Amino acid sequence: MDEGYTVGRLAAIARVTVRTLHHYDRIGLLSPSDRTPAGYRRYSEAELDRLQQILFYRELGFPLEEIAAILDDRTVGPSEHLRRQRELIGDRIRKLEELAAAVERAMEARTLGIQLTPEEKFEVFGKDYQEDWEDEAQQRWGGTDAWKQSQQRTARYTKADWERIKAETDGINDAMVAALTAGTAPDSEQAMSVAEQHRRHIGLNFYDCGPQMHRCLGDMYLADPRFTETYEKLAPGLAQWLRDAIHANADRLEREQQQD
């Protein structure tokens, strides 16, 4: 004959405390079907099944009063409870997946130092922006001091900061295009002044960019077809013009440093 479960045994099976079961009994949520001659609680399989239901709804955040109302609703049979639970589990999974995705985006944003959603990135940087550029940048320069410095600075930037930086970049690009279109020589004072604005913009917003570092960037604008294409879309020949203007400005700055 099945003697049922003692309160200690039931607590161990369900992985709850005896104190929890005593509380459920006091509020009428889960009462034992029997007691021993000595007055100890004795639970049956039915109470074990009910406890399983209680713990399921508790895991989903339902208050005890609402759980009691659900389980005591005589119009809802066991099969309907299972269907309801399946729907609730599905909703919980979707919410957890959304939460996990949000956490993942936050982790990526923190790693990349860009506190923007994907939609905001396209809004700020334009339709040509590609998120995989960030991954490649980290792979290429992740171990450099310039990268680390850039991450520290940009980690604090808001959408408004990125909009300001984008506006400043557009202004510098417009000045480059105007100088190129006007036939300005890349080693002229005007061209070197624009190149210096470009260098200072990097230094103020991302990382220390000395003349030699800037010179390397200028070379990359021609060596990497994607950078070249970016500037060529602004104006044909701009990538070469900018590279030459950067070199001319770097030469001037290095001469001035040697004279000091």
Steps between C-alpha positions, in 0.01 A plus 500: 500500500632844401570696816553829310768757569616661819551873488877449501485250214272723293726799560803299387326377183377848404820671614319743726526555871280343761423852613359575152268200520384602844420846364306357207301293748422799723363706208304206359699479178631148560365302793585137574228246433577312819689507826670225695366392842771722646365801305771522234403612150462228236481600131360291214581485128225756440675751729829426326338580164347819641835606642653454158235734356558754777875506441451534125285811539732637768792468260308717255445763768136440586399610854375229734146638508473481121648150496236385746224647282640328190537159660165513677310588182290187450418598138862443397611139468851352501533514121405867493757571770767335286402702193507819706840411638637430153385845385650663807829318447503612137445861605773468763744356245433785257549759771822335616626487142423870461676570829801292395515685169482834681781396736706382204453834324599681817814286534593564136437871539718510811776305323483720193456819697193599299189556709257483208241253379541360147219732385674801654831406336338505156318822591821673608755353259282459192370220281850388396589411859577131557514350851769249401740793461512514882600135528770542241631813667536315829678211327743734323575747778361346819847455650624854438517784750300719260215247503499481879500877530217527249294245694545691825390827344209377291358283779356821647355632174126539457300517180531879516880469517506278192270740317740784582799297382317407180416866434863600555616222267255613232629856532861389454403282204317794342811714540712229334262469206484879457880527499540212254228633271663844501828345385682569826838326510525242780823660627349848519429679826125457452529125439735450794261699718216262409726200564588645841128534580464134410788403730377710792150362462636148550715611793219680680238228458679165479874466567822697494585540133850637442641587156644152444178327602306733272740425216428126543129569486544694178683205346222265612240715323666396175614149596158380618248509213209550738650818645587613150142441387366701794692808392454442128124506553540852636706612204714317240867528592430604860673197657829579326462873568435440870793260529732757342364783714548290816861423401570865423353607835693229685824616337426857605422402860814288525712786367347735756571248778862475393534880505364529856 
